[in-house]
Amino acid sequence: MGILNQNPNSTGKELTNQFNEEIGEFWKASHSQIYPELKKMLADNWIVGTQKENNEKEINYSLTKKGALQLENWIKQPITELAVSHDLFSLKFDQNDPRIAELIDEEKALIKSQLQHLYARKKLLFSDQKNIKKNYGHYLILTRAISRNEGQLEWLNSL
Protein backbone atom coordinates (compact mmCIF):
# COMPACT_ATOMS: atom_id res chain seq x y z
CA MET A 1 0.00 0.00 0.00
CA GLY A 2 2.90 2.32 0.63
CA ILE A 3 4.03 1.98 -2.98
CA LEU A 4 0.53 2.79 -4.21
CA ASN A 5 0.40 5.73 -1.86
CA GLN A 6 3.55 7.13 -3.45
CA ASN A 7 2.79 5.92 -6.99
CA PRO A 8 -0.96 5.89 -7.64
CA ASN A 9 -2.20 4.08 -10.74
CA SER A 10 0.64 1.55 -10.70
CA THR A 11 0.22 -1.74 -12.50
CA GLY A 12 1.07 -5.10 -10.99
CA LYS A 13 4.12 -5.21 -13.24
CA GLU A 14 5.26 -1.80 -11.95
CA LEU A 15 4.79 -2.98 -8.36
CA THR A 16 6.83 -6.10 -9.12
CA ASN A 17 9.57 -3.92 -10.60
CA GLN A 18 9.66 -1.88 -7.38
CA PHE A 19 10.35 -5.07 -5.43
CA ASN A 20 13.00 -6.11 -7.92
CA GLU A 21 14.73 -2.74 -7.82
CA GLU A 22 14.18 -0.28 -4.98
CA ILE A 23 12.38 -2.24 -2.29
CA GLY A 24 14.51 -5.28 -2.97
CA GLU A 25 17.23 -3.62 -0.92
CA PHE A 26 15.35 -4.67 2.21
CA TRP A 27 12.25 -6.69 1.30
CA LYS A 28 11.67 -9.45 -1.24
CA ALA A 29 8.38 -10.32 -2.88
CA SER A 30 7.84 -12.41 -5.96
CA HIS A 31 5.40 -11.92 -8.79
CA SER A 32 3.38 -14.84 -7.39
CA GLN A 33 3.03 -13.04 -4.03
CA ILE A 34 2.15 -9.59 -5.32
CA TYR A 35 -0.94 -10.46 -7.38
CA PRO A 36 -2.69 -12.47 -4.62
CA GLU A 37 -2.05 -9.55 -2.23
CA LEU A 38 -3.55 -7.14 -4.74
CA LYS A 39 -6.58 -9.42 -5.01
CA LYS A 40 -6.98 -9.43 -1.20
CA MET A 41 -6.64 -5.64 -1.00
CA LEU A 42 -9.25 -5.28 -3.75
CA ALA A 43 -11.63 -7.55 -1.81
CA ASP A 44 -11.04 -5.51 1.36
CA ASN A 45 -11.69 -2.28 -0.59
CA TRP A 46 -8.25 -0.96 0.31
CA ILE A 47 -7.45 -0.42 -3.37
CA VAL A 48 -9.31 -0.01 -6.64
CA GLY A 49 -8.27 -1.36 -10.00
CA THR A 50 -9.06 0.14 -13.37
CA GLN A 51 -8.22 -1.24 -16.79
CA LYS A 52 -5.31 0.49 -18.39
CA GLU A 53 -6.50 2.32 -21.48
CA ASN A 54 -3.82 1.05 -23.85
CA ASN A 55 -3.81 -2.57 -22.69
CA GLU A 56 -6.85 -4.62 -21.72
CA LYS A 57 -4.86 -6.99 -19.50
CA GLU A 58 -3.09 -4.40 -17.37
CA ILE A 59 -4.84 -2.90 -14.38
CA ASN A 60 -3.88 0.34 -12.65
CA TYR A 61 -4.18 0.12 -8.86
CA SER A 62 -4.70 3.00 -6.45
CA LEU A 63 -5.46 3.33 -2.75
CA THR A 64 -9.00 4.02 -1.63
CA LYS A 65 -9.76 6.23 1.37
CA LYS A 66 -10.21 3.03 3.37
CA GLY A 67 -6.79 1.81 2.17
CA ALA A 68 -5.12 5.12 2.99
CA LEU A 69 -6.61 4.93 6.49
CA GLN A 70 -5.41 1.34 6.87
CA LEU A 71 -1.91 2.39 5.81
CA GLU A 72 -1.96 5.35 8.21
CA ASN A 73 -3.06 3.12 11.10
CA TRP A 74 -0.33 0.60 10.28
CA ILE A 75 2.33 3.32 10.25
CA LYS A 76 1.11 4.59 13.64
CA GLN A 77 1.33 1.13 15.26
CA PRO A 78 4.35 0.90 17.55
CA ILE A 79 6.88 -1.79 16.80
CA THR A 80 7.00 -3.98 19.87
CA GLU A 81 9.38 -6.70 18.69
CA LEU A 82 12.48 -6.78 16.60
CA ALA A 83 11.75 -8.47 13.31
CA VAL A 84 14.03 -11.42 12.68
CA SER A 85 14.71 -12.00 9.03
CA HIS A 86 15.29 -15.38 7.52
CA ASP A 87 19.04 -15.71 7.65
CA LEU A 88 19.96 -18.94 5.87
CA PHE A 89 23.66 -18.27 6.42
CA SER A 90 23.18 -18.27 10.20
CA LEU A 91 21.18 -21.48 10.02
CA LYS A 92 24.04 -23.18 8.19
CA PHE A 93 26.63 -21.51 10.38
CA ASP A 94 24.95 -22.88 13.49
CA GLN A 95 25.93 -26.41 12.52
CA ASN A 96 29.23 -27.91 13.66
CA ASP A 97 30.43 -28.50 10.13
CA PRO A 98 33.97 -28.45 8.75
CA ARG A 99 32.74 -26.37 5.80
CA ILE A 100 32.14 -23.30 7.99
CA ALA A 101 35.25 -21.52 6.62
CA GLU A 102 33.94 -22.08 3.09
CA LEU A 103 30.53 -20.73 4.08
CA ILE A 104 32.16 -17.63 5.55
CA ASP A 105 34.11 -16.99 2.33
CA GLU A 106 30.96 -17.42 0.24
CA GLU A 107 29.06 -15.03 2.51
CA LYS A 108 31.86 -12.44 2.28
CA ALA A 109 31.75 -12.61 -1.53
CA LEU A 110 27.98 -12.27 -1.53
CA ILE A 111 28.05 -9.27 0.80
CA LYS A 112 30.83 -7.56 -1.18
CA SER A 113 28.75 -7.97 -4.33
CA GLN A 114 25.67 -6.61 -2.59
CA LEU A 115 27.64 -3.66 -1.25
CA GLN A 116 28.89 -2.79 -4.75
CA HIS A 117 25.28 -2.75 -5.91
CA LEU A 118 24.13 -0.65 -2.94
CA TYR A 119 26.95 1.88 -3.35
CA ALA A 120 26.11 2.22 -7.05
CA ARG A 121 22.42 2.76 -6.26
CA LYS A 122 23.30 5.41 -3.67
CA LYS A 123 25.55 7.22 -6.12
CA LEU A 124 22.90 7.06 -8.86
CA LEU A 125 19.88 8.04 -6.77
CA PHE A 126 21.29 10.28 -4.04
CA SER A 127 24.13 12.29 -5.50
CA ASP A 128 22.92 15.52 -3.89
CA GLN A 129 20.89 16.82 -0.95
CA LYS A 130 17.92 17.66 -3.18
CA ASN A 131 17.47 14.01 -4.13
CA ILE A 132 18.00 12.88 -0.55
CA LYS A 133 15.34 15.28 0.69
CA LYS A 134 12.91 14.36 -2.10
CA ASN A 135 13.12 10.63 -1.33
CA TYR A 136 14.29 10.66 2.28
CA GLY A 137 12.55 7.42 3.28
CA HIS A 138 14.17 5.51 0.45
CA TYR A 139 17.51 7.12 1.31
CA LEU A 140 17.20 5.88 4.89
CA ILE A 141 16.37 2.37 3.72
CA LEU A 142 19.30 2.29 1.34
CA THR A 143 21.82 3.65 3.85
CA ARG A 144 20.53 1.19 6.45
CA ALA A 145 21.11 -1.66 4.00
CA ILE A 146 24.63 -0.38 3.37
CA SER A 147 25.34 -0.08 7.09
CA ARG A 148 23.94 -3.54 7.82
CA ASN A 149 26.06 -5.13 5.08
CA GLU A 150 29.19 -3.23 6.11
CA GLY A 151 28.73 -4.39 9.70
CA GLN A 152 28.18 -7.99 8.62
CA LEU A 153 31.31 -7.89 6.46
CA GLU A 154 33.33 -6.35 9.28
CA TRP A 155 32.19 -9.12 11.60
CA LEU A 156 33.01 -11.83 9.03
CA ASN A 157 36.47 -10.34 8.48
CA SER A 158 37.13 -10.49 12.21
CA LEU A 159 36.64 -14.28 12.32
N, C-alpha and C positions, 0 to 999 in steps of 0.2 A: 504494500500500500504506500510505503514511503516513496518508491520509485514513481508510482502513478501520481502522487502528490506533487512531485517535482517535475514530472513529465506527463501531463495529461494527454490522453489520446494515443497512448503507446500501444503497439501491437504486441502479441505474445512473442513474436520473433525479436522485437526490440527489447522486451523485458529479458529474454534469454541472453541477448547480446550484453546487456548490463551485467548479468551474472558471469558471463565469460570474460568480461573486460574489467570494469570498475569494481563491482561488488565482489568479484572473485578474489580480491586481495584479502578478504576476511570471511567470506561466506560463499559456499558452493551450493548450487541448485541446478539440477539437470532439466532439460526440456520436458522430460516425463514427469517432473515434479511441478513445474510452473503451470502447465495447463490445467491439471486437476485443482490446484489452488485457485486459479482464476474462476473455475467452474463453481467452487465452493463460495467464493466471494460474491459471485453473481447471484447465487441462490440466497445468500444472506443479505442481499441488497446493499453490499458495501461498495460495489462497483457497478457500472453499466457498460455494456458493450454495443457498439454500433458498427455496422458493416463499413469497411473502408470503400470509398467511392470508386477507386480505380481497380479494386480487386475484390471479387465476391467472397473469397475465402478468408481474407484478413479482417480481423475485428479490432477496432480501436477501443481501448479500455480507459475509463476515467473513474475517479472516486465519486461516490455520491455524498450527500451531506451526512448520511448515516456512517459511511466509510470514513469520512474525514473525522467524525466524532470518535469512532472506534480507534483510529490511529492516534488521535490526541490523547485519549484515555490510556492507551498502551504506553505512549511516551511518558505520561505522568506517573505511571506505576513505578514505585521504587524497586530497585534491583536488590533482592535480599540474599541471593546466593551467587557465588562466583560460577560462571558457566565453565564447564570442563569440556574442552573440545575432544574429539576423537583423535588421539595421538597414537597412530599405529607404531611409530618408532619406539615410543615408550613401552608399548605392550611387548614388542620384540626384545627390547633392551632389558626388560624385567626378568627375562629367562637367563639361567646360568648356562650360557652357550659359548663355545669357543669362537664363534663368528662375531662376537660383539665388536671387536676392533674393525672388522669389515663393515658392519652396520654403521658404526660411527663415521667412517670415511665416506660411505654412501650418503649419509645424512648431511655431512659437511658439504659435499658436492651439490646436493639438492638445495641447501640453504644458500650457498654462494650463487647458484643460478637464479634463485628466487630474488635474492638481493639485487643482482644486476637488473632484473626486470623492474623491481620496485624503484630503484634509483633512476632508471630511464623514464618511468612513468612520472616520477616527481619532477624531473627536469622538463619533461614535455608539458605537463599540466600546470605546474606551479613555479614557473620561472620568475614570477614577480609577485609583489604584495597584492596587486589588484586581483590576480587570479586566485590567490590564497583566500582573500576576503570574500570573493564571489562564491567560492565553493568550499567554505571553511570546514564543513562537516566531512566532506570527502578528503580534504587535506589532513584532518585529524586521523581519519581511518588509515590513510596511506602512511603517514609518519609513524603511527602505532605499529603497523605491520613491519615497517623498516626496523623500528626499535626492537620489536619482539624477535625478529630474525637475527639482528645483530647480537642481541643478548644470548640467543640460543647458540650462535656460532662461537661466541666468546667462551661460553660454557664448554662446548665440545672441544675447543682448542685447549682448554685447561686440563683435559683428561689425559 
